[in-house]
Amino acid sequence: MATELSLTRRCAPGRHPGKVLALATLLVWLAAGAPPREVFAPLLEWSPALAKGFALNILISLLAIGLGTLLGLAIGALNLSPLRLLRLPGRLWVQVFRNAPWLVLIYFTTYVFPFEIRVAGHYLPFPDWLKVTLGLALPASANVAEVFRGAVASIPGTQWEAARSLGFSRGQILRTIILPQCCKRMLPPWMNLYAVITMGTALSSLVGVHDLLDTAQIASNTVNRVGFTVLIYFSVLALFFAYCYPISRFTRYLERRYAFR
């Protein structure tokens, strides 16, 4: 029984991503009909454009998680306020944007916000990729607020009572005792959220943003070969996997490290 269990663990797909990727490559090769050189040559030609598109995906994900984190921490602080008048808008924000479809938010920010912004008599462009960033930052902020609330709630109440007995105010307890512990507890789910946001940037192609997926669609229509279409979409999948999988593995490491701290 123990031998079968160990064999199952060794053969689990999550433990051997390289083998899974190699198997997927073989399947793509067969689906493409063993593509010859004329199928791989266009992929090399389109590689710079694909890399530029993927760089835009990464930029959108970094800005979205950055804005979402700053806004989410502020919303989370409102949710911890002892005043009901301050907690209500924070909870409403979390409930609305945490349960709203991401694609709807992206369409909302893309077509509701203007294409130009007037600042000091000058018109500044408001590009679509920046609108997508705002659309992804909204659900990110709601999730960060919940992560922050959960991290604070996970701190034993005895620490609050001990700090109050020593004469600390509520603000001092949060700054010096609670928040340093929350940072460690928030890091794994925060990194997992960033990986999800990165994968969600693929939705930006639906509103005309020239990202990785949009570039792949243009390349597929331009070359117009079945083997190349299969190959380029597999390349898109491989790029997202290569970027997000290390984040997932590092998140699991942090979860194990901070499990009992």
N, C-alpha and C positions, 0 to 999 in steps of 0.2 A: 504493500500500500504506500509506504514511504517512497519507494522507488518510483512508482507511478506518479506520485505527487511532485517529486523533484523533476521528473521528466516533463510533466505538464508545465511546470514553471519555466524550465529551460526553453521550451518550445513556444511559450506565450509570445504573441506578436509584439506586445509592448516592450518586451525585453530585448528584442532583436530587430530594431527598426531598419538596420542595414539590409537584413535578409528580406524584410517585407518590401523595401524599396527596390531591391534587385528583382524580386518576383514581379513587382508591378512593372518594372522596366521591360521584363521579358514579355509580359502580357501586352504591353503597348507595342512592342516590336512585332508580335504576332498579329495584333489588330491592324497594324499599319501595313501588313503584308510584307514584312522584312524590308523596310524602306531603304532604298539605295542612296547613293551619294547625293542625288539631286533633291532628296527630301531634307537631308541634314544641312546641305549648303545654304538654303534659304534661312534655316534656323540660326546659323552663324551670322548671316547678314542682318537678321532682325534682333540679334542679341543686344546691341547697344540700345536700341529703342525699348526693348523689354526691360533692360536694367534701369533706364531712365524712368519708365513707368512704375517699376517697383520701388524706386527711390521716392516717388511721389506718394505711394501707399505708406511707406515708412514715415515720411514727413507728416502726413495726415494723422497717423496713429500716435506719433509722439506729441503733436500739438493737442490732439483730442484728449489724450490721457493727462497731459499737463494741465489744460484748462479744466477738465473734469475733476482732477484731484483738488485743485485750489477751490473750485466752487463747491465740490462735495464736502470738503472739510468745513467750509463755512456753513453749509446746510446741516452737517452733522452736529456742529456746535449749537445751532439753533434747536435741534432736536433734544439736546441735553439741557436746555435752559429750564430753570424751575418755573418760568412764566409761561402760562398756557398760550398767551397771545403770540409769543415767539415760536413756540413749538408747532402751532397749527400750520403756518405756511411752510415750515420745513417738512413736516409729514406729508402735506399736500404735494409738494414738489417731488418727494420720493415716490409717492404712489402713482403720480401721473407719468413721470418720465421713466420709471423703472418698468412699468407695464405697457408702455407705448411701443409699437413696432418700430424698429430702427429705420426701415425703409420709408415709413410714413414721416418720420422726423426729418430724414434727409430730403424728401420731396418738399416738406414744409419749409425748411431753411433755404432750400434752393430757389423756390419760386415765390416765397413771401418777401424775402429780403431783396433790396434793390441791387441792380447790377453796378451801380456807381454810388459813391458816398461823397457828399459835398462837405469839404473841410476848409474853412477860411477862404471861401470863394473859389476853391479848386476842386475839381472832380477827381476822386481817386477810384480806381477800379476795385470791385469787390468780386474776385474770381470765384468760380463755382467750387473749386477744391477747398477754398476757405469756408464756404457755406457748408460743405459736407463735414468739414472739421467741427463746426459748431453743432451740426446735427448729431454727430457721434459724441460730442462732449456732453450733451444733455443727459443721455442715459448713463454715461460714464460717471457724471456727478452724482446721480441718484444712487448708483451702486457703491460709489466710494463713501457716500454718506451712510449707507447701511453697513458697510464694512467698518467704518469708524464707530458707529453706534454699537455694533456687535463686539468690537475690541474693548470698548470701555465697559460694556456690560459683563464681559468675561473676567474682569478684575474682581477678586473677592471683596465683598462688602466690608470684611474685617479691616482691610487696608484703609478704607475711608474712615472707619470708626477710630482706628489707631491714630490716624493723622489729625482728626478733629480733637482727640484727647490731648494731643501735643500742642494745640492752639493754632493749627494751620487753617487758613481760610479755604473756601471752595476753589478759588482760582489758583492758590498755591498748591493745593493737592493735585489739581489737574496738571499743572506745569511741571512739578518736580517729582511726582510719584506715578501718576496714572499714565500720562502721555508717553514717557520713555518706554514703558512696558507695552503700550499699544502699538508703537512703531514696529516692534518685532512681530507682533501678532497680525498686524495689517499687511506686512510685506508679502507673504505668500498669496493671499487672495487678490492683492493689488496687482501682482505680476500676472496672475491668471487672467484678471480682467484686461490687462494690457494685451495679452495674446488674443483674447476674444475680440477686442477693438481692432487689432491688426487684421484679423480675418474679416471683420465687418467692413473694412475699407474697400473690399471688392465691390460693395454695393454702389460705390461712387461712379462706376462705369455706366450705371443706368440713368444718370443725370448729365452725361456728356463729359465727365472728367476723363482726361487722357491718362489713365492709370495703366497698371499692368494688364488687367483683363481687357480693357478697351484696346490696348495695343495688340494683344493677342487676337482679338476679333478682326481688327483691320488686317493683320498679317494673314490670318486664315482666309479672309475674303480676297486678298490680293493674290496669294499663291494659288488658291483654289485647287488643292489636292487633298484627298482624304487622309493619306498617310501623314502629310504635314499638319493637318488640323488636329489629328490625334496626338501627334508629337508635341505641338506647341501648347495644347491645353494640359498635357501631362507636365510640361516644363513649368507652366504657371502653378500647378499643384505642387511640384517639387520645390519651387522657390518659397512658397508660403510655408511648406512643411519644414524646410531647412531653416527658416527664420523663427518659426513658432515652437518647434519641438525642443530646442535647447532651453527656451524659456520655461516650457512645461516641466522639463527634467529638473531645472534649477529650483522651480517652485516646490516640487516634491522634496527636494533636499532641504529646503528651508522649513517645510512643514515637519519633517523628521527632527530637524535640529532644535526647533523652538516648540516642540510638542509639549514638553513638560516644564517650560520656563515661563 
